[in-house]
């Protein structure tokens, strides 16, 4: 269950799987059935996890992007960060972060301030209200994540992280091609 007794099984979409790909082998001989099957399973799960996350955070009037900006600032207590630095840490464009900061500032969850070293430079700092907001949202987030991972043992979780990191390294290498 997600929350409020809403089942998450409605999210599962049946993307093409092994049998479909085996049928495509004569047309695409370079197709590695197990690789594509694994990729599709990951894609399906990633999509479902994002939907569950969006639903949970929307109930709190926020979004994953906003939470990610605020968590970057929370990780640096007492320090303000430039929007460009936040964007680099998140792997998104500065324009994306600027839009998120605009909304968070309007709600008083963070504030912009001028850099003491360069008055032209603007920094973002989490406010006390922003910290309280995170303190109210994040425990619920972590409980959901724990429920989603409950069927995996600790060693399974570590193995899954290692496998996903391996796939991630392959993704980085494919960017170089």
LODO-963004 format. One record per residue: residue in one letter; x, y, z of N, C-alpha, C in turn. Coordinates in steps of 0.1 Angstrom, whole numbers, plus 5000, padded with zeros to 4 digits. Layout:
{rec 'A',{X,Y,Z},{X,Y,Z},{X,Y,Z}};
...
//
This chain:
{rec 'X',{5008,4988,5000},{5000,5000,5000},{5009,5012,5000}};
{rec 'X',{5004,5022,4993},{5011,5035,4993},{5008,5043,5006}};
{rec 'X',{4997,5049,5006},{4992,5055,5019},{4977,5056,5016}};
{rec 'X',{4970,5059,5027},{4955,5060,5026},{4949,5048,5019}};
{rec 'X',{4955,5036,5021},{4950,5024,5015},{4949,5023,5000}};
{rec 'X',{4958,5032,4993},{4958,5031,4979},{4968,5021,4974}};
{rec 'X',{4964,5011,4967},{4974,5001,4963},{4983,5006,4952}};
{rec 'X',{4995,5002,4952},{5005,5006,4942},{5005,4997,4930}};
{rec 'X',{4997,4986,4931},{4997,4976,4920},{4991,4982,4907}};
{rec 'X',{4983,4992,4908},{4978,4998,4897},{4989,5005,4888}};
{rec 'X',{5000,5007,4893},{5011,5013,4886},{5018,5003,4876}};
{rec 'X',{5018,4991,4879},{5025,4981,4871},{5019,4980,4857}};
{rec 'X',{5028,4984,4847},{5024,4983,4833},{5032,4972,4827}};
{rec 'X',{5025,4965,4819},{5033,4953,4813},{5040,4958,4800}};
{rec 'X',{5052,4961,4801},{5060,4965,4790},{5065,4952,4783}};
{rec 'X',{5069,4952,4771},{5073,4940,4764},{5084,4933,4772}};
{rec 'X',{5083,4920,4772},{5093,4912,4780},{5099,4902,4771}};
{rec 'X',{5105,4892,4778},{5114,4882,4771},{5108,4876,4759}};
{rec 'X',{5096,4871,4759},{5090,4864,4748},{5089,4873,4736}};
{rec 'X',{5085,4886,4738},{5084,4895,4727},{5098,4897,4720}};
{rec 'X',{5108,4899,4729},{5121,4901,4723},{5127,4889,4716}};
{rec 'X',{5124,4877,4721},{5128,4865,4714},{5122,4864,4700}};
{rec 'X',{5110,4869,4699},{5104,4869,4686},{5110,4879,4676}};
{rec 'X',{5117,4889,4682},{5123,4899,4674},{5138,4896,4669}};
{rec 'X',{5143,4885,4675},{5157,4881,4672},{5159,4879,4657}};
{rec 'X',{5150,4873,4649},{5153,4871,4635},{5155,4885,4627}};
{rec 'X',{5147,4895,4632},{5148,4908,4626},{5160,4916,4631}};
{rec 'X',{5163,4914,4644},{5174,4922,4650},{5184,4912,4656}};
{rec 'X',{5193,4906,4649},{5202,4896,4655},{5211,4902,4665}};
{rec 'X',{5214,4915,4666},{5222,4920,4676},{5215,4922,4690}};
{rec 'X',{5202,4919,4690},{5194,4920,4702},{5199,4909,4713}};
{rec 'X',{5203,4914,4724},{5206,4905,4735},{5193,4904,4744}};
{rec 'X',{5186,4893,4743},{5173,4892,4750},{5174,4895,4765}};
{rec 'X',{5183,4889,4772},{5184,4891,4786},{5187,4905,4790}};
{rec 'X',{5196,4912,4782},{5199,4926,4784},{5187,4935,4783}};
{rec 'X',{5180,4933,4772},{5168,4941,4769},{5157,4938,4779}};
{rec 'X',{5155,4926,4783},{5145,4922,4793},{5149,4929,4806}};
{rec 'X',{5161,4929,4810},{5166,4935,4823},{5163,4950,4822}};
{rec 'X',{5167,4956,4811},{5166,4970,4809},{5151,4974,4810}};
{rec 'X',{5142,4967,4804},{5128,4970,4804},{5122,4969,4818}};
{rec 'X',{5127,4959,4826},{5122,4957,4839},{5127,4969,4848}};
{rec 'X',{5139,4973,4846},{5144,4985,4853},{5136,4998,4849}};
{rec 'X',{5134,4999,4837},{5126,5011,4832},{5112,5011,4838}};
{rec 'X',{5106,5000,4838},{5092,4999,4844},{5092,5002,4859}};
{rec 'X',{5102,4996,4866},{5103,4999,4880},{5106,5013,4883}};
{rec 'X',{5116,5019,4876},{5119,5033,4878},{5107,5042,4876}};
{rec 'X',{5100,5040,4865},{5088,5048,4863},{5078,5046,4874}};
{rec 'X',{5076,5034,4879},{5066,5032,4890},{5071,5039,4903}};
{rec 'X',{5084,5038,4906},{5089,5045,4918},{5088,5060,4917}};
{rec 'X',{5089,5066,4905},{5087,5080,4904},{5073,5084,4905}};
{rec 'X',{5064,5076,4900},{5049,5078,4902},{5046,5078,4917}};
{rec 'X',{5050,5068,4924},{5048,5067,4938},{5053,5079,4946}};
{rec 'X',{5065,5083,4942},{5071,5095,4948},{5063,5107,4946}};
{rec 'X',{5060,5109,4933},{5052,5121,4929},{5038,5121,4937}};
{rec 'X',{5032,5110,4938},{5019,5110,4946},{5021,5113,4960}};
{rec 'X',{5031,5107,4966},{5033,5110,4981},{5037,5125,4983}};
{rec 'X',{5046,5130,4975},{5050,5144,4977},{5039,5154,4973}};
{rec 'X',{5031,5151,4963},{5020,5160,4959},{5010,5161,4971}};
{rec 'X',{5008,5150,4978},{4999,5151,4990},{5004,5161,5000}};
{rec 'X',{5017,5164,5000},{5023,5173,5009},{5025,5187,5003}};
{rec 'X',{5020,5188,4990},{5021,5201,4983},{5035,5204,4978}};
{rec 'X',{5043,5194,4975},{5057,5196,4970},{5060,5186,4959}};
{rec 'X',{5072,5186,4955},{5077,5178,4944},{5091,5172,4947}};
{rec 'X',{5095,5162,4940},{5108,5157,4941},{5119,5167,4938}};
{rec 'X',{5117,5175,4928},{5127,5185,4925},{5129,5195,4936}};
{rec 'X',{5118,5199,4942},{5118,5209,4954},{5125,5202,4966}};
{rec 'X',{5122,5190,4968},{5128,5183,4979},{5143,5181,4977}};
{rec 'X',{5147,5178,4965},{5161,5176,4961},{5169,5189,4964}};
{rec 'X',{5163,5201,4960},{5170,5214,4962},{5172,5216,4977}};
{rec 'X',{5161,5214,4984},{5162,5216,4999},{5171,5207,5006}};
{rec 'X',{5172,5194,5001},{5181,5185,5007},{5196,5188,5004}};
{rec 'X',{5198,5194,4992},{5212,5199,4989},{5216,5209,4999}};
{rec 'X',{5207,5218,5002},{5210,5229,5012},{5211,5224,5026}};
{rec 'X',{5202,5214,5030},{5203,5208,5043},{5216,5201,5045}};
{rec 'X',{5222,5195,5035},{5235,5188,5036},{5246,5198,5039}};
{rec 'X',{5244,5211,5038},{5254,5221,5040},{5249,5230,5051}};
{rec 'X',{5248,5226,5063},{5242,5235,5073},{5250,5247,5075}};
{rec 'X',{5242,5258,5076},{5249,5271,5078},{5255,5277,5066}};
{rec 'X',{5255,5270,5055},{5261,5274,5042},{5251,5277,5032}};
{rec 'X',{5253,5288,5024},{5244,5291,5013},{5251,5285,5000}};
{rec 'X',{5243,5281,4990},{5249,5276,4978},{5244,5284,4966}};
{rec 'X',{5253,5285,4956},{5249,5291,4943},{5239,5282,4936}};
{rec 'X',{5229,5287,4929},{5220,5278,4921},{5228,5269,4912}};
{rec 'X',{5239,5274,4906},{5246,5266,4896},{5253,5254,4903}};
{rec 'X',{5257,5256,4916},{5263,5245,4923},{5252,5235,4927}};
{rec 'X',{5240,5239,4930},{5229,5230,4933},{5226,5222,4921}};
{rec 'X',{5225,5229,4910},{5222,5223,4897},{5232,5212,4893}};
{rec 'X',{5245,5215,4895},{5255,5205,4892},{5254,5193,4901}};
{rec 'X',{5251,5195,4914},{5250,5184,4923},{5238,5175,4920}};
{rec 'X',{5227,5182,4914},{5215,5174,4911},{5216,5168,4897}};
{rec 'X',{5225,5173,4889},{5225,5169,4875},{5214,5174,4866}};
{rec 'X',{5210,5187,4869},{5200,5193,4861},{5205,5207,4857}};
{rec 'X',{5198,5214,4849},{5202,5227,4844},{5200,5238,4855}};
{rec 'X',{5208,5248,4854},{5206,5260,4863},{5192,5266,4862}};
{rec 'X',{5187,5266,4850},{5174,5272,4848},{5163,5264,4856}};
{rec 'X',{5165,5251,4856},{5156,5242,4864},{5156,5246,4879}};
{rec 'X',{5168,5247,4884},{5170,5250,4898},{5165,5264,4901}};
{rec 'X',{5167,5274,4892},{5162,5287,4895},{5147,5287,4896}};
{rec 'X',{5140,5280,4887},{5126,5279,4888},{5121,5273,4902}};
{rec 'X',{5128,5262,4906},{5125,5256,4919},{5127,5266,4930}};
{rec 'X',{5139,5273,4930},{5142,5282,4940},{5132,5293,4941}};
{rec 'X',{5127,5298,4929},{5116,5308,4929},{5104,5304,4938}};
{rec 'X',{5099,5292,4935},{5088,5287,4943},{5091,5285,4958}};
{rec 'X',{5102,5280,4961},{5106,5277,4975},{5108,5291,4982}};
{rec 'X',{5113,5301,4975},{5115,5314,4982},{5101,5320,4984}};
{rec 'X',{5092,5319,4975},{5078,5325,4976},{5072,5319,4989}};
{rec 'X',{5074,5306,4992},{5068,5300,5003},{5076,5301,5016}};
{rec 'X',{5087,5308,5015},{5096,5311,5027},{5104,5299,5031}};
{rec 'X',{5106,5289,5023},{5113,5277,5026},{5128,5279,5024}};
{rec 'X',{5132,5288,5016},{5146,5292,5015},{5146,5307,5012}};
{rec 'X',{5158,5313,5013},{5159,5327,5009},{5172,5329,5000}};
{rec 'X',{5171,5339,4992},{5182,5343,4984},{5190,5353,4991}};
{rec 'X',{5203,5353,4990},{5211,5363,4995},{5223,5366,4986}};
{rec 'X',{5229,5377,4987},{5240,5381,4979},{5253,5375,4986}};
{rec 'X',{5262,5371,4977},{5275,5366,4982},{5283,5377,4987}};
{rec 'X',{5289,5374,4999},{5298,5385,5005},{5310,5387,4996}};
{rec 'X',{5315,5377,4989},{5327,5378,4981},{5324,5385,4967}};
{rec 'X',{5312,5383,4962},{5308,5389,4949},{5294,5393,4950}};
{rec 'X',{5291,5406,4951},{5278,5411,4953},{5269,5408,4941}};
{rec 'X',{5274,5404,4930},{5266,5401,4918},{5261,5387,4919}};
{rec 'X',{5267,5379,4927},{5264,5364,4929},{5253,5362,4939}};
{rec 'X',{5243,5354,4935},{5232,5351,4944},{5233,5337,4949}};
{rec 'X',{5231,5335,4962},{5231,5322,4969},{5218,5319,4974}};
{rec 'X',{5215,5306,4977},{5203,5301,4983},{5206,5295,4996}};
{rec 'X',{5198,5298,5006},{5200,5293,5020},{5186,5288,5025}};
{rec 'X',{5186,5276,5031},{5174,5271,5037},{5170,5279,5049}};
{rec 'X',{5157,5282,5051},{5152,5289,5062},{5148,5279,5073}};
{rec 'X',{5146,5284,5085},{5141,5276,5096},{5128,5269,5092}};
{rec 'X',{5119,5277,5085},{5107,5271,5080},{5110,5259,5070}};
{rec 'X',{5120,5261,5062},{5123,5250,5053},{5128,5238,5060}};
{rec 'X',{5136,5240,5070},{5141,5228,5078},{5130,5221,5085}};
{rec 'X',{5120,5229,5090},{5108,5223,5097},{5100,5215,5087}};
{rec 'X',{5099,5221,5074},{5091,5214,5064},{5098,5201,5061}};
{rec 'X',{5111,5201,5059},{5118,5188,5056},{5116,5178,5067}};
{rec 'X',{5117,5183,5080},{5116,5175,5091},{5102,5168,5092}};
{rec 'X',{5092,5175,5086},{5079,5169,5086},{5076,5160,5074}};
{rec 'X',{5083,5162,5063},{5081,5154,5051},{5090,5141,5051}};
{rec 'X',{5103,5143,5054},{5112,5132,5052},{5110,5119,5060}};
{rec 'X',{5106,5120,5072},{5103,5107,5079},{5093,5099,5072}};
{rec 'X',{5082,5105,5067},{5072,5098,5059},{5078,5092,5046}};
{rec 'X',{5087,5100,5040},{5094,5095,5027},{5102,5083,5031}};
{rec 'X',{5110,5084,5041},{5119,5072,5045},{5110,5060,5049}};
{rec 'X',{5099,5062,5055},{5090,5051,5059},{5085,5044,5046}};
{rec 'X',{5081,5052,5036},{5077,5046,5023},{5088,5038,5017}};
{rec 'X',{5100,5044,5016},{5111,5037,5010},{5114,5024,5017}};
{rec 'X',{5113,5024,5031},{5116,5012,5038},{5105,5001,5035}};
{rec 'X',{5093,5005,5034},{5082,4996,5030},{5085,4990,5016}};
{rec 'X',{5089,4999,5007},{5091,4994,4993},{5103,4984,4992}};
{rec 'X',{5112,4986,5001},{5124,4977,5001},{5123,4966,5011}};
{rec 'X',{5112,4964,5018},{5110,4955,5029},{5112,4940,5025}};
{rec 'X',{5109,4937,5012},{5111,4923,5008},{5125,4919,5005}};
{rec 'X',{5134,4929,5005},{5148,4926,5003},{5156,4925,5016}};
{rec 'X',{5164,4915,5017},{5173,4914,5029},{5183,4925,5028}};
{rec 'X',{5190,4927,5039},{5201,4937,5039},{5212,4933,5028}};
{rec 'X',{5215,4921,5028},{5225,4917,5018},{5220,4918,5004}};
{rec 'X',{5207,4915,5002},{5201,4917,4988},{5201,4932,4984}};
{rec 'X',{5199,4941,4994},{5199,4955,4991},{5213,4960,4987}};
{rec 'X',{5223,4955,4994},{5237,4959,4991},{5240,4953,4977}};
{rec 'X',{5236,4941,4974},{5239,4935,4961},{5232,4943,4950}};
{rec 'X',{5219,4947,4953},{5212,4955,4943},{5219,4968,4940}};
{rec 'X',{5224,4975,4951},{5231,4987,4949},{5243,4985,4940}};
{rec 'X',{5251,4975,4943},{5263,4972,4935},{5259,4969,4921}};
{rec 'X',{5249,4962,4918},{5245,4959,4904},{5240,4972,4897}};
{rec 'X',{5233,4980,4904},{5228,4993,4898},{5240,5002,4895}};
{rec 'X',{5249,5003,4905},{5261,5011,4902},{5269,5006,4890}};
{rec 'X',{5270,4993,4888},{5276,4987,4877},{5269,4991,4864}};
{rec 'X',{5256,4991,4864},{5249,4996,4852},{5251,5010,4850}};
{rec 'X',{5251,5018,4861},{5254,5032,4860},{5268,5035,4854}};
{rec 'X',{5278,5027,4857},{5291,5029,4852},{5291,5027,4837}};
{rec 'X',{5283,5016,4833},{5281,5014,4818},{5275,5025,4811}};
{rec 'X',{5265,5031,4818},{5258,5043,4812},{5268,5054,4810}};
{rec 'X',{5277,5057,4820},{5287,5067,4818},{5296,5064,4807}};
{rec 'X',{5300,5052,4806},{5309,5048,4795},{5303,5050,4781}};
{rec 'X',{5290,5047,4780},{5283,5049,4767},{5282,5063,4763}};
{rec 'X',{5282,5072,4773},{5282,5087,4770},{5295,5091,4762}};
{rec 'X',{5306,5083,4764},{5319,5087,4758},{5319,5082,4743}};
{rec 'X',{5310,5073,4739},{5310,5068,4726},{5304,5077,4716}};
//
